[in-house]
Amino acid sequence: MARLGDIAHARSGDKGTGANIGIIAYKPEGYAWLERNLTAGHVEAFFGSMEPGAVKRYELPNLGALNFVLPEVLAGGGSRSLRIDAQGKTLGQTALEMTIDIDEETLAAARKD
């Protein structure tokens, strides 16, 4: 077991009432693991208490990244939401705390040096 942040970094921001989270692997080995294992369902479940809506995943292999769109996670968006992070800037950092089931060999190869 490890943290998602052990093999990737993230960037996030608002898109109206929703937000997107980019998960960018440090190395190709990490991207291969992400592509096989990090599903929209995992992200939706992780943010479940925030009622993110039906999460969609987009693959960006040329960037070694996955982009997740959480269409309802901001509960109205920057001008209407009462959430502390109404613009979704911290969602990426939060996602990096997700626990992942990754074997030690892949983890070692995918970590940032």
LOLOFI-828243 format. One record per atom (N, C-alpha, C, O, CB): residue in one letter; x, y, z. Coordinates in steps of 0.1 Angstrom, whole numbers, padded with zeros to 4 digits, always signed. Glycine has a CB too. Example, Ala and Ser with C-alpha at 12.3 -4.5 7.8 and 13.67 -1.06 7.14 Angstrom:
! residues 2
a+0132-0057+0078a+0123-0045+0078a+0132-0033+0078a+0142-0033+0085a+0113-0045+0090s+0128-0022+0071s+0137-0011+0071s+0129+0000+0079s+0134+0011+0080s+0141-0006+0057
//
This chain:
! residues 113
m+0008-0012+0000m+0000+0000+0000m+0009+0012+0000m+0020+0013+0006m-0010+0000+0012a+0004+0023-0007a+0011+0035-0008a+0001+0046-0010a-0011+0044-0011a+0022+0035-0019r+0006+0058-0011r-0002+0070-0014r-0001+0072-0029r+0009+0070-0035r+0002+0083-0006l-0012+0077-0035l-0011+0081-0049l+0000+0091-0051l+0006+0091-0062l-0025+0087-0054g+0002+0100-0042g+0012+0110-0043g+0026+0105-0043g+0036+0112-0046g+0011+0120-0031d+0028+0092-0040d+0041+0086-0041d+0046+0084-0056d+0057+0083-0059d+0042+0073-0034i+0036+0083-0065i+0039+0080-0079i+0034+0091-0089i+0037+0091-0101i+0033+0067-0083a+0028+0102-0083a+0022+0112-0092a+0021+0125-0085a+0021+0126-0072a+0008+0108-0097h+0019+0136-0092h+0015+0149-0087h+0002+0153-0093h-0003+0146-0102h+0027+0160-0089a-0003+0164-0089a-0017+0167-0094a-0019+0182-0096a-0011+0190-0091a-0027+0162-0084r-0029+0185-0104r-0033+0199-0106r-0048+0199-0107r-0054+0190-0113r-0026+0206-0118s-0055+0208-0101s-0070+0209-0101s-0075+0223-0102s-0068+0232-0099s-0076+0201-0090g-0087+0224-0106g-0094+0237-0107g-0108+0236-0111g-0113+0225-0114g-0087+0246-0116d-0115+0247-0110d-0130+0247-0112d-0134+0248-0126d-0127+0254-0135d-0136+0259-0104k-0145+0243-0129k-0152+0244-0142k-0167+0246-0139k-0175+0236-0141k-0149+0230-0151g-0170+0258-0134g-0184+0260-0130g-0187+0253-0117g-0180+0254-0108g-0194+0256-0141t-0198+0245-0118t-0202+0237-0106t-0193+0225-0104t-0194+0218-0093t-0216+0233-0106g-0185+0222-0114g-0176+0210-0113g-0162+0214-0112g-0158+0226-0112g-0179+0201-0125a-0153+0204-0113a-0139+0206-0112a-0132+0195-0120a-0138+0184-0123a-0134+0207-0098n-0120+0197-0124n-0112+0187-0129n-0099+0185-0121n-0094+0194-0115n-0109+0190-0144i-0095+0173-0121i-0082+0169-0114i-0073+0162-0124i-0077+0151-0129i-0085+0160-0101g-0062+0167-0126g-0052+0161-0134g-0042+0153-0125g-0036+0159-0116g-0044+0171-0143i-0040+0140-0128i-0031+0132-0120i-0019+0129-0130i-0022+0122-0140i-0037+0119-0115i-0007+0134-0127i+0004+0133-0137i+0015+0124-0130i+0020+0127-0120i+0010+0147-0140a+0018+0113-0137a+0028+0104-0132a+0041+0110-0133a+0045+0117-0142a+0027+0090-0140y+0050+0106-0123y+0064+0110-0123y+0071+0103-0134y+0080+0109-0140y+0070+0108-0110k+0068+0091-0137k+0076+0082-0146k+0066+0074-0154k+0055+0072-0151k+0086+0073-0139p+0071+0069-0166p+0062+0061-0174p+0057+0048-0167p+0045+0044-0170p+0070+0056-0186e+0065+0043-0158e+0060+0031-0150e+0048+0035-0142e+0038+0027-0140e+0071+0025-0141g+0048+0047-0137g+0036+0052-0129g+0024+0054-0137g+0013+0051-0133g+0040+0064-0122y+0026+0060-0149y+0015+0062-0158y+0009+0048-0162y-0004+0047-0163y+0019+0069-0171a+0017+0038-0165a+0012+0025-0169a+0003+0020-0158a-0008+0014-0160a+0023+0015-0172w+0008+0022-0145w+0000+0017-0134w-0013+0025-0133w-0024+0019-0131w+0008+0018-0121l-0013+0038-0134l-0025+0046-0133l-0035+0042-0144l-0047+0041-0141l-0021+0061-0135e-0030+0041-0156e-0039+0037-0167e-0046+0024-0164e-0058+0023-0168e-0031+0037-0180r-0040+0015-0159r-0046+0002-0156r-0055+0002-0143r-0065-0006-0143r-0035-0009-0154n-0052+0010-0134n-0058+0009-0120n-0066+0020-0115n-0075+0018-0107n-0047+0006-0111l-0063+0032-0119l-0070+0044-0113l-0082+0047-0122l-0081+0054-0132l-0061+0056-0112t-0094+0042-0118t-0106+0044-0126t-0114+0056-0121t-0112+0061-0110t-0115+0031-0125a-0124+0060-0129a-0133+0070-0125a-0141+0066-0113a-0144+0074-0104a-0143+0073-0137g-0144+0053-0112g-0151+0048-0100g-0143+0050-0088g-0149+0053-0077g-0154+0034-0102h-0130+0048-0088h-0122+0050-0076h-0122+0064-0072h-0124+0067-0060h-0107+0045-0079v-0121+0073-0081v-0121+0088-0078v-0134+0092-0073v-0135+0099-0063v-0117+0096-0090e-0145+0087-0079e-0159+0090-0075e-0161+0085-0061e-0167+0093-0052e-0169+0084-0084a-0156+0073-0057a-0158+0068-0044a-0150+0076-0034a-0154+0079-0023a-0154+0053-0043f-0137+0080-0037f-0129+0087-0028f-0135+0100-0024f-0134+0105-0013f-0115+0089-0035f-0141+0107-0034f-0148+0120-0032f-0163+0119-0029f-0170+0129-0029f-0145+0129-0043g-0167+0107-0026g-0181+0104-0024g-0189+0113-0015g-0200+0117-0017g-0183+0090-0020s-0183+0117-0003s-0190+0125+0006s-0192+0139+0001s-0201+0146+0006s-0181+0126+0019m-0185+0143-0010m-0187+0156-0016m-0197+0156-0027m-0200+0166-0034m-0174+0162-0021e-0203+0144-0030e-0213+0142-0041e-0208+0147-0054e-0213+0157-0059e-0226+0148-0037p-0197+0141-0060p-0191+0147-0071p-0198+0145-0084p-0195+0151-0095p-0177+0141-0073g-0209+0137-0084g-0216+0134-0097g-0208+0122-0104g-0199+0116-0098g-0216+0146-0106a-0213+0119-0116a-0207+0108-0124a-0193+0113-0129a-0192+0120-0139a-0216+0104-0135v-0182+0108-0123v-0169+0112-0127v-0165+0106-0140v-0168+0094-0143v-0159+0107-0116k-0159+0114-0148k-0154+0109-0161k-0139+0109-0161k-0133+0119-0156k-0160+0117-0173r-0133+0100-0168r-0118+0099-0169r-0114+0101-0183r-0120+0095-0193r-0113+0086-0163y-0103+0109-0185y-0097+0111-0198y-0083+0107-0197y-0076+0111-0188y-0099+0125-0204e-0078+0100-0207e-0064+0096-0207e-0055+0106-0216e-0060+0109-0227e-0062+0081-0213l-0044+0109-0211l-0035+0118-0219l-0021+0111-0219l-0012+0116-0212l-0034+0132-0212p-0019+0101-0227p-0007+0093-0226p+0005+0101-0230p+0016+0099-0225p-0008+0081-0235n+0004+0111-0239n+0015+0119-0243n+0021+0128-0231n+0032+0132-0232n+0012+0128-0255l+0012+0130-0221l+0016+0138-0209l+0018+0129-0197l+0023+0133-0187l+0006+0148-0206g+0016+0116-0199g+0017+0106-0187g+0007+0110-0177g+0009+0109-0165g+0031+0107-0182a-0005+0114-0181a-0015+0119-0171a-0029+0114-0174a-0033+0109-0185a-0015+0134-0172l-0037+0114-0164l-0052+0112-0164l-0059+0124-0160l-0054+0131-0150l-0056+0099-0156n-0070+0128-0166n-0078+0139-0162n-0091+0134-0158n-0098+0127-0165n-0079+0150-0173f-0096+0138-0146f-0109+0134-0141f-0117+0146-0139f-0113+0156-0134f-0107+0127-0127v-0130+0145-0145v-0139+0156-0144v-0150+0151-0133v-0156+0141-0135v-0146+0159-0157l-0152+0160-0123l-0161+0157-0113l-0172+0168-0114l-0171+0179-0109l-0155+0158-0098p-0183+0165-0121p-0192+0175-0126p-0200+0183-0116p-0205+0194-0119p-0201+0169-0135e-0202+0178-0104e-0210+0184-0094e-0203+0187-0081e-0209+0191-0071e-0222+0176-0091v-0190+0185-0080v-0182+0185-0067v-0182+0198-0061v-0180+0199-0048v-0169+0180-0070l-0184+0209-0068l-0183+0222-0061l-0196+0228-0056l-0196+0239-0052l-0177+0232-0071a-0207+0220-0058a-0219+0224-0052a-0224+0238-0056a-0227+0246-0047a-0219+0223-0036g-0223+0241-0068g-0228+0254-0073g-0216+0263-0079g-0219+0273-0086g-0234+0262-0062g-0204+0260-0075g-0193+0268-0081g-0189+0279-0072g-0194+0282-0062g-0197+0273-0094g-0178+0286-0077g-0172+0297-0069g-0181+0308-0064g-0178+0313-0053g-0162+0303-0078s-0191+0312-0071s-0199+0323-0067s-0211+0319-0058s-0218+0327-0052s-0204+0331-0079r-0214+0305-0058r-0226+0301-0051r-0223+0291-0040r-0231+0289-0031r-0235+0294-0061s-0212+0284-0041s-0209+0274-0031s-0205+0279-0017s-0198+0290-0017s-0198+0265-0036l-0209+0272-0007l-0204+0275+0007l-0192+0267+0011l-0188+0268+0023l-0216+0274+0016r-0187+0259+0002r-0176+0251+0005r-0163+0259+0007r-0162+0270+0001r-0173+0240-0006i-0154+0255+0016i-0142+0262+0018i-0134+0264+0006i-0128+0275+0004i-0133+0254+0029d-0133+0254-0003d-0126+0254-0015d-0136+0255-0027d-0137+0245-0034d-0116+0242-0017a-0142+0266-0028a-0153+0267-0039a-0148+0266-0053a-0156+0265-0062a-0161+0279-0036q-0135+0267-0055q-0129+0267-0068q-0121+0254-0071q-0114+0253-0081q-0120+0279-0070g-0121+0245-0062g-0115+0232-0064g-0100+0232-0065g-0094+0222-0070g-0120+0227-0077k-0093+0242-0059k-0078+0242-0061k-0071+0232-0052k-0060+0228-0055k-0074+0256-0057t-0078+0227-0041t-0071+0217-0033t-0075+0203-0036t-0070+0194-0029t-0074+0221-0018l-0084+0201-0045l-0089+0187-0048l-0078+0178-0053l-0077+0166-0049l-0100+0188-0058g-0069+0183-0061g-0057+0175-0066g-0049+0171-0054g-0045+0159-0054g-0049+0183-0076q-0045+0180-0045q-0037+0176-0033q-0044+0166-0025q-0038+0156-0019q-0034+0188-0025t-0057+0167-0024t-0065+0157-0016t-0065+0144-0023t-0063+0133-0016t-0080+0162-0015a-0066+0143-0036a-0066+0131-0043a-0053+0123-0041a-0052+0111-0041a-0068+0133-0058l-0042+0131-0040l-0029+0124-0038l-0028+0117-0025l-0018+0109-0023l-0018+0135-0039e-0037+0119-0016e-0037+0111-0003e-0044+0098-0004e-0045+0090+0005e-0044+0120+0008m-0050+0095-0016m-0057+0083-0018m-0047+0071-0016m-0036+0072-0021m-0063+0082-0033t-0052+0061-0009t-0043+0049-0007t-0045+0040-0019t-0056+0037-0024t-0048+0041+0006i-0033+0035-0024i-0034+0027-0036i-0027+0013-0033i-0018+0013-0025i-0026+0034-0048d-0032+0003-0039d-0026-0010-0038d-0017-0013-0049d-0021-0017-0060d-0038-0021-0037i-0004-0011-0047i+0006-0012-0057i+0018-0020-0052i+0022-0019-0041i+0012+0003-0062d+0022-0029-0060d+0033-0038-0056d+0046-0030-0054d+0048-0020-0061d+0035-0050-0066e+0055-0035-0046e+0067-0028-0042e+0076-0026-0054e+0083-0015-0055e+0075-0036-0032e+0077-0035-0063e+0086-0033-0075e+0081-0022-0084e+0089-0013-0088e+0086-0047-0083t+0068-0021-0087t+0063-0011-0095t+0064+0003-0087t+0067+0013-0093t+0048-0013-0098l+0061+0003-0074l+0062+0015-0066l+0077+0020-0067l+0078+0032-0069l+0059+0012-0052a+0086+0012-0066a+0100+0016-0066a+0104+0022-0080a+0111+0032-0081a+0110+0005-0063a+0099+0016-0091a+0102+0021-0104a+0094+0034-0107a+0099+0041-0116a+0098+0010-0114a+0083+0036-0101a+0074+0047-0104a+0076+0060-0096a+0072+0071-0099a+0060+0043-0103r+0083+0058-0085r+0086+0070-0076r+0094+0081-0082r+0103+0078-0090r+0092+0065-0063k+0092+0093-0077k+0100+0104-0081k+0114+0102-0074k+0114+0098-0062k+0094+0118-0077d+0125+0103-0081d+0138+0101-0075d+0142+0112-0066d+0153+0111-0060d+0148+0099-0086
//
